[in-house]
Amino acid sequence: MSERRSEVLLGVVLPLFLVAVILFADDLEGPNTAYVGVLAVVPMLAAVFARPLLTLLVGVITWLAAFWFGHVASDGNAQTVRLIIIALSTLAGVGAASLRQRRASTLVVALQEAALAEQLRLAAETDALTGLLNRRGIVTALDGALVGGHTTLTLIDCDRLKVVNDEQGHLAGDDFLRALAGRIRSNLAREDLVGRWGGDEFLIVQHLDRDQAVATILRLRDAINESPVHLASGAFSVTVSIGVSPWDSGQSFDDALAAADRALYRAKSAGGNRVEVSDDDDAPVVGG
């Protein structure tokens, strides 16, 4: 049921039906029952569901019905006091409906502004090319996060993006990066934080210890280069260089990131398509 239809049925039809029922009962029971006085509540009922103008319409019809009933269908007594009460009830109902409408409008505006603010926040923290978090989004997500002995940073760098850019152009390079980002995200756990750190570098934050993280990243590397990326201009193999670093409690994010970056540099210097762990951890090369 649409909002407008609901308003008419509940705010107009139902109150006027109630008017008819009350007057019928009053006429059935006789003039001494004075059910007509109950009509004073009808405009307030309309105010619960209808806009001010419709509430006023219901109030006017109610007042006229009471006036007609008093002069024609009942004992010829218009019952002035009751008519005044119905009129005052109508004014009160219009005021209540106006207040409700203003509050509803204020709430709608507030919700729209909140939704817009959320859209702007997401846009500011999302990488437009890949749909992953951007650098700002990653930093925001990490702000205040608990870091213990089971947190690991991983930097991934695409080995072949320059080749694709040089041979096929930057648009093809963008498609290549999007495909790589999709493979990274789809092969990690939902709770893992994944973002584009810049250029062709991606950052992963996992709440895993070093050995668990390395095992996960090795599987990720295999999934990434398992099949070529198919672009409009052809198929291109994809390999990545990866640096992993534990992020210990008490260690700053920048220090842990620098350690991962050094491991990434070693992986690229050794020819790429390999995983290396931070030299701060005295760990051997684990991929090649």
N, C-alpha and C positions, 0 to 999 in steps of 0.2 A: 504494500500500500504506500503510495507516494505521500510525501510530507504535506502537500497542499490538500490532498484528499482527506488525510487524517485530520487536518485542521478543520475542514468543513464539517466532517461527520461528527467529530467530538466537540468542536467549539461552537457549532451552529445547530446542526440537525438534532443532536442529543439534547441540548438545553431547550430548544423549541418543542421537542417531543415531550419533555418534562413539563413544560407549560401546559400543553394540551392535556396531559394526564392529570395534573393538579386541578385544572378547571373542570375537567370531566368529573373527577371525584367530588369536587365541591358541589357541582350541580346535582350529582347523584345523591349525595348525602343530605343536601338541603342547605339553605343560606346560613343557618346557625353554626355550621362547622367552620366556616371562614378559612378554608384551605388556601384561599387566594393570597393570604399573607406569606405563605411559603415561597411565593414567586420571587421574593427578595433575594433568594440565594441563587437564582438562575443566572443573573449576569456574572456573579463570582465564579460559577461553574464554567461559563464561557471564557472567562479571563484565564483559566488554567491552560486552555488549549489554543485559543484564537488570538489573533492580532487585535490591537486596540479598536480599529474601525469595525471589525466583525463583532467584537464584544459590545460596542456601542449599538450596532444594528440589533443584536439579540436583546439588549436592554430596552431599546425603544419598542420593539415588537412585544416584549413582555409587559411593558408599561401600558401599551395600547390594548393588549389582551385583557389586562386587569381592569382597565377603564371600561372597555366594552362589556366585560362580564358583569361589572357592578351596575351598569346602566341598563343592560338589555337582558342578559341571561339570568341574573340573580334577582335581588330585591329592589333594584333601582337605586341602590346606594353606592356611589363611586368610592366610598371609603377613602377619603382624602389622605388620612395619615398613612395608610398602607401604600397609596400611590407615591407619596413623598419618600417613604422608605425604599420603595423599588427604584425611584429615580436616584436616590443617594447611593443605593447599592450599584446601580449602573455606572455612576461616576467613579465609585471606588473600584469597580471591575475594570473600567477603562484605564485608570491609573495603575492598577496592578498589572494589567496586560502590557502597558507601556514600559513599566519597570522590568518585567520579565523579558521583553523584547530587547531592551537596551543591554541587559546583562548577557543575554544570549549573543547579541552582536559583539559585545566586548570579548566574550569567550571565543567566538569564532575568529575574531581578529588576532587574539592572543595565540590561538592554536596555529593560525596561518603564519604569524611571525615566527613562532617556535619552529614550525616546519621549514620555513625559509632559512632560518638561522642554521638548522641542522643540515640542510642542503648545501649551504655555503661552507659550513665546516667540513663536510665530506668532500666537497669540491677542492677545498684548500689542502686537504690531507690525502688526496687520491691522485695517483699518477694518471694523467689523461690518456697516455698511450697504452698502458698495459692494464689499467684498472686495479693495480695493486696500490698499497700505500706508497706515498712518496716519502722523501726524507723527513719532512715536517710531520707527516702522519706517524712514522716510526718513532720519532723522538717523543711525540705526544703520547703514543701508546705505551712507551716505556717510562714515562714520567710517573714516578712514585711506585713503579713495579718492584716487587720483592726480588732480590737477586741473592741466590745462595750458591751452594756448591754444585748445584745441578742445573746450571744455565750455560748455554753455549751459543757463541756467535759464529756465523758462517758467512763469508763473502764469496760470491760467485761472479766470475767475469767470463763473458762470451769470447771464445777464441777466434771466431770466424766472422764477426760482424763487419770488420773493415773490408774483408774480401767481398762480402755481399754488397756493401755500400759502393765499393769501387767498381764492381762488375755490373751491378743491377740498379744502382741508384739508391737514394735514401728512403724512398717510399717502400722499396723492397726490404730495405734494412729495418724499417719500422715493423713491417709484417713479420720479419724474422724474429724481432725482439718480442712481439706479442705472442708468437708461437712458443718461444722459450719461456716467457713468463707463465703461460698456461701450463706447460709441462712442470715447471717448478711448483706452482700452487697445487696442481692436481696430484702430485706425488708426495705431498707432505700432510701431516695431521692437521685437522681443522684448527687446533689450538696453537699451532706454530705461527709465529709472527713473520710475515713475508712482505717485503717491499722492494721497490726499485730505489737503490741508493743514489744512483746517478749514472747517466750514460748507459753503458751496457753492464753495469754492476748491480747485483741484487744482494740484499741482506736478509738473513734468516736468523731469528732468535728462537731457540728451543729450550724448554725446561727439561733438559736431559743432561746426564753427565757426559764426559768426553767420549767414552767408548760407545755409548748408545747413540750419541750424535754422529760420530764418525760412521758407524754402521748405517745409519739412516741416510747420511749424505752420500755414501758410496752407492747405495741403491738408487738414490736420486740421480747421480751422475750417469749410471748405467741406463736409467729410464730416459734421460735426456738425449743421449747419443745412440739409443737403440735403433732409431729410424730417422731418415732425413726429414727436413722441414720442406714441405711442398709449397712453393710460391707460384705465382702466375708465370714467372719466367723459367721455372724449373725446380728441381729438387736439390737441396743443399744439406750436406751433412752438418751436424751441430755438435761441437765439443765445448767443454767449459773447464776453466781452471778454478780451483776452490781452495780457500784457506779457512781453517777452523781454529777457534780459540775458546777455551773455557773462560767464562766470566765469573770470577770468584767474588764472594761477598767482600765488601770493603774496597774492591777494585772499581775504578771509574769506568763508565761506558767507553769513553775515549781511549783509555788504556787498552781495554779488551779489544776494541775495534782496531787499534793500531797493531796489536799482536796478530789479529786475523788478517790484516792487510799485508803484514810481512810474510805470513805463510802463503797468501795468495801470490805475492810477488815471486816467491821461490817456485811455486807451481808453474807460473807462466815462464819463468826463466829456464825451467827444466824442459820446456817444450809444450806445456799445456796438457789438457785432458787428464788432469791428475788432481788428487786431493792431498793437501799437506796440513799438518797440525802445527799450531804456534810453537815456535822455537823456545818460548818461555816455559813450555811443558816438557821439554826434552823428549818429544815424541818423534818417532821415525816417519818417513814418508809412507803413506798408506794407500796411495793410488798412483798408477802410472801406466 
